[in-house]
Amino acid sequence: MTLAYVGLGSNLDDPRRQVQTAFAELDELPETHVVRRSPLYRSAPVGYAEQPQFVNAVAQLDTGLGAERLLAELQRIEACHGRQRSFANAPRTLDLDLLLYGSQTLRLPGLVVPHPRMHERAFVLRPLLDLDAALEIPGKGRVRELLAGCAAQPLERLVG
């Protein structure tokens, strides 16, 4: 079994519901259990700014699936939520990113782990810190220290 972290995000079609439903769907994956889930956060879009704000979170999974199979399952869940990839940073019903897969560093076609931009994004780092205060991103450093470098990025913890 491998401890993996998955980033969840949505800004279309009731984003809170999309993320909450995805947490449950992650827990139903074969050989996989959601160990912990972060609180939900609201964040501004990155890249393409003319779209609604996002709801973001992170799930900590214990999985027996290999990284490529896990990614395929994440993409299947996205598709079930109506995810369309019309252009980079487009609005989306659900985005599931494989952030970390154990302590492994992977560079495969269609899969890079750790996620290549996670260390620059408060909406990923803050929920990760909620799940593991001592977590480190291989090749980048401690999440707590990386989050300090993203202090200018607005992030609001959602209640309820």
Secondary structure, DSSP 8 states (H G I E B T S, - for coil): -EEEEEEEEE-SSSHHHHHHHHHHHHHTSTTEEEEEE---EEE--SS--SS--EEEEEEEEEE-S-HHHHHHHHHHHHHHTT----STT---S-EEEEEEETT--EEETTEEES-TTGGG-HHHHHHHHHH-TT-EETTTEEHHHHHHTTTTS-EEE---
